[in-house]
């Protein structure tokens, strides 16, 4: 008789333990770090100067990304973290005017505008989605992270400072991880810009680009070693915003040879030109620019080819001119004394604009080699890695499903 209460108590304890095991939450996803190497063309990885990246690629996934149009820094960084092409994200260029924000010019170098959420609020970056879902993020220099987008900041962030060395950027991310595991970010970013600068100043085939790539690779090696020393398992996703094309000085189109500069108001010149006509001069501008040109094609914004997914956003100027890859559009008056010998912004289907993609970690299948894909596909991939529901986007996880281990 005395055995029955003991037996019932033991069965109750067993059922309680089973119930606890049933409702226990799954372990959190490993840390994911999204690393951008600005201007790192896909084929730079084959130059033999990046042993760390090459090793990560050899034991993980490697692919080639097609940037969004236009193939500029801010539009493509925002495409990577929102899954929206620039025409839908609102970051349509590095330089922007918005009829809804009159009298203000958005530029990369103006902290007042890059920190103004009005320019960014048309899209929701992954760190905003993560924070709303209770997933901490630590953002080291990513276009958009200087602003409280939709009223949300990352848990950890720093305002952009180009003078901060690459190793210091790595050390800051590692410092953000030096907290108890339950307080640690599950998503982080890193941004390196030295390769892009060298590409502009010396050209993509220069020794200076190779040296910059090697220094950036060393910084990534520092990150990998720092994670290992801390016993932190991480998924690393290394990307670039665009590639780089050589732009010889003799490959220049002077637009003022075609139309008087007092008839146009340019927004951007270089790898493309975006502009409006002075009121009353529209017919003159269209007659000069919309006809065939040997090295350049111009369109009304409504007529930009559909493959570019560009031209519907109110922030896109009325006219857009795209030269052949490697050609520069400028004016005699504004031609720089020291022209850039490398540039980007060209047709994203040009091989010179192709961007690197390397992914390594427990989530990835070693040896995966996906076909060329659009960079907006990175967004649903990162959302999957950090365990949050992505916002509707232009990206397709199916295009990268083959890189995942499961």
WOSULHU-V462411 format. One record per residue. N is the residue number from 1. RES is the residue in one letter. SS is DSSP state (H for helix, E for strand, - for the rest). PSI is psi in whole degrees, -180 to 180 (999 if undefined). Layout:
BEGIN
n: [N N]
res: [RES RES]
ss: [SS SS]
psi: [PSI PSI]
END
This chain:
BEGIN
n: [1 2 3 4 5 6 7 8 9 10 11 12 13 14 15 16 17 18 19 20 21 22 23 24 25 26 27 28 29 30 31 32 33 34 35 36 37 38 39 40 41 42 43 44 45 46 47 48 49 50 51 52 53 54 55 56 57 58 59 60 61 62 63 64 65 66 67 68 69 70 71 72 73 74 75 76 77 78 79 80 81 82 83 84 85 86 87 88 89 90 91 92 93 94 95 96 97 98 99 100 101 102 103 104 105 106 107 108 109 110 111 112 113 114 115 116 117 118 119 120 121 122 123 124 125 126 127 128 129 130 131 132 133 134 135 136 137 138 139 140 141 142 143 144 145 146 147 148 149 150 151 152 153 154 155 156 157 158 159 160 161 162 163 164 165 166 167 168 169 170 171 172 173 174 175 176 177 178 179 180 181 182 183 184 185 186 187 188 189 190 191 192 193 194 195 196 197 198 199 200 201 202 203 204 205 206 207 208 209 210 211 212 213 214 215 216 217 218 219 220 221 222 223 224 225 226 227 228 229 230 231 232 233 234 235 236 237 238 239 240 241 242 243 244 245 246 247 248 249 250 251 252 253 254 255 256 257 258 259 260 261 262 263 264 265 266 267 268 269 270 271 272 273 274 275 276 277 278 279 280 281 282 283 284 285 286 287 288 289 290 291 292 293 294 295 296 297 298 299 300 301 302 303 304 305 306 307 308 309 310 311 312 313 314 315 316 317 318 319 320 321 322 323 324 325 326 327 328 329 330 331 332 333 334 335 336 337 338 339 340 341 342 343 344 345 346 347 348 349 350 351 352 353 354 355 356 357 358 359 360 361 362 363 364 365 366 367 368 369 370 371 372 373 374 375 376 377 378 379 380 381 382 383 384 385 386 387 388 389 390 391 392 393 394 395 396 397 398 399 400 401 402 403 404 405 406]
res: [X X X X X X X X X X X X X X X X X X X X X X X X X X X X X X X X X X X X X X X X X X X X X X X X X X X X X X X X X X X X X X X X X X X X X X X X X X X X X X X X X X X X X X X X X X X X X X X X X X X X X X X X X X X X X X X X X X X X X X X X X X X X X X X X X X X X X X X X X X X X X X X X X X X X X X X X X X X X X X X X X X X X X X X X X X X X X X X X X X X X X X X X X X X X X X X X X X X X X X X X X X X X X X X X X X X X X X X X X X X X X X X X X X X X X X X X X X X X X X X X X X X X X X X X X X X X X X X X X X X X X X X X X X X X X X X X X X X X X X X X X X X X X X X X X X X X X X X X X X X X X X X X X X X X X X X X X X X X X X X X X X X X X X X X X X X X X X X X X X X X X X X X X X X X X X X X X X X X X X X X X X X X X X X X X X X X X X X X X X X X X X X X X X X X X X X X X X X X X X X X X X X X X X]
ss: [- H H H H H H H H H H H H H H H H H H H H H H - - - - - - - E E E E E E E - - - E H H H H H - - - - H H H H H H H H - - E E E E E E - - - - - - H H H H H H H H H H - - - H H H H - - - - - - E E - - - - - - - E E - - - - H H H H - - H H H - - - - - - H H H H H H H - - - - E E E E - - - - - - - - E - - E - - - E E E - - - - - - - H H H H H H H H H H H H - - - H H H - - - E E E E E E - H H H H H H H H H - - - - H H H H H H H H H H H H H H H H H H H H H H H - - - - E E E E E E - - - - - E E - - - - - E E E H H H - - - H H H E E E E E - E - E E E E E E - - - - H H H H H H H H - - - - - - E E E E E H H H - - H H H - - - - - - - - - - E E E E E - - - - E E E - - - - - - - - - - - E E - - - - - - - H H H - E E E E E E - - - E - - - - - - - - E E - - H H H H H H H H H H - - - - - - - - - - H H H - H H H E - -]
psi: [-38 -18 -28 -47 -37 -40 -43 -39 -41 -41 -39 -42 -38 -44 -38 -43 -39 -42 -44 -43 -33 -38 -2 135 152 156 147 153 150 161 138 130 120 117 126 129 98 129 14 97 149 -41 -6 -27 -16 9 -5 19 4 71 -34 -51 -41 -39 -42 -41 -41 -34 12 -143 144 137 -180 129 142 122 164 162 133 152 65 169 -59 -47 -38 -32 -38 -33 -40 -35 -2 -21 9 136 157 -36 -24 -27 -21 -16 81 -8 175 -22 127 141 145 122 -26 -8 69 146 7 135 120 127 157 -34 -6 104 -27 -36 -38 -23 5 113 -20 -30 -23 -14 -5 -11 163 106 158 -31 -29 -46 -42 -49 -41 -26 5 15 117 142 151 110 113 97 78 132 125 -26 -9 -11 148 79 126 31 9 134 154 158 -37 137 161 143 146 135 98 -25 -13 121 157 -42 -33 -35 -44 -47 -33 -42 -44 -38 -38 -22 -10 60 166 147 -35 -7 2 142 147 -7 133 158 157 144 129 135 -3 -36 -41 -45 -45 -36 -40 -45 -34 -8 153 -20 16 158 -31 -37 -43 -41 -41 -39 -39 -41 -39 -39 -39 -36 -39 -36 -38 -40 -49 -44 -39 -40 -43 -43 -28 -3 28 121 131 150 122 130 111 126 172 160 -24 174 -145 137 145 140 82 142 -28 -3 70 135 122 108 -24 -5 -13 -38 140 138 -21 -2 -9 157 106 144 -47 139 156 -114 -12 172 129 141 168 164 143 134 130 -11 12 -45 -39 -44 -44 -40 -35 -39 -32 -3 167 142 148 -32 12 148 136 148 155 151 -34 -16 5 133 142 -28 -17 -12 51 139 -4 -25 137 -20 -13 126 164 -28 147 130 129 122 173 148 128 -6 152 137 128 -168 160 -36 -40 9 123 151 -35 89 150 137 5 145 170 173 -5 -177 122 -15 -9 136 -28 -20 -5 138 152 152 122 133 132 139 180 -21 -11 148 118 135 3 134 84 155 168 134 164 145 -19 -16 -17 -33 -54 -27 -48 -40 -42 -43 -39 -2 37 156 121 154 158 138 179 -8 155 113 -30 -29 -21 8 -31 -14 -14 144 -25 999]
END
